[in-house]
Amino acid sequence: MPLHLPKKLAVFVRDDLRYWIKTRVEITTLVAALIVAAAVWAFVSIGGEVLEGDAKGLDTEILLSLRSATDPSDPLGPRWFEEFGRDMTALGGNGVLIMLTCFVALYLWLSDRRRSMWLVLAAIVTGLAMSQLLKWGFSRPRPDLVPHGSHVYTASFPSGHAMMSAVTYLTLAILVARVQERWTIRALLIGVAVFLTILVGVSRVYLGVHWPSDVLAGWTAGAAWAVIWWMVAKWLERRGAVEPEADHREAAKPATLPPAGLARSLPASAAREPRP
C-alpha cells in the first residue's frame, strides 16, 4: 500500500463529513419549513370549520365529557383537581409569561448574549400581537354550556393561553437551547416546554372557558410561530447577526498556545505548532 494513501483517505473522509454536515443543515431547515407549513394548514382548516359552524358538535361533546353527567357545572374529579386545573391555566397567563420572558432576557443579557436576548423579545412580543389580531379577526364567542372556572375578557378563537404558552415556552426553549452545549439540556428544555404547553391548553377546556378547537388552533399557531423564529435565528446566525449555537462557539475558539515560559522549554517543533 502506498504511504500517501492514508493521507488521501483522511482528506476524503474530511470532505465527505463537511458535505454531510451541510446536507444535514439543509434537511433540518427543510423539516422546520414542513412543520410550519403543516401547522399553518391545520390552523387554516380549523379556522374554516369554526367559521362554518361545523366544529361546534365535536367541541360540545368533548367539553361536556369533562363534566359530571348529573351536573354540568361540576368538572370531573375532586376539588383539589379542579384547583390544580386553575394552577395550570395560570402558567399560560400574561403575567406569568411576561415575568418568565423578562427573567430569560436577563439571563441572556448577563451571559453576554444580548443579540439573542433581543431576538427572544421580538419573538414573544410579535407573537402576542398576532394572538390578539387573530382573536379580533375571528371574534368567536366563549362557550356558554357550562359555568366558567376562570375569568375571561377576550374572544374565544384561538385560545390566547394555548397560543401564547406555545409561543413563549417553545420559543424560549428553542432559542435558549441554541446556546446550551449539552444536547441533554436542549432536549430537557424543549420537552418541558411542550409539556407545559399541553397542560395549559387542556386546563382551558377543563375549566370550560374554551372550545377544544380554540386550544388546538392556539397550539398550531404557537408552534408555527416558535419554529419560524428558530428559522429566523438560524438565518441571522449565518450572517453573524446573532450569537452562534454553543457547538459553533466551541468550534470557533482559537487553539490555545502554551505560555511563553513553557514555550521556551519545549522543543522548537512543539513551540511552533499549537497542540490540538
Disulfide bonds with the S-S distance in Angstrom:
none
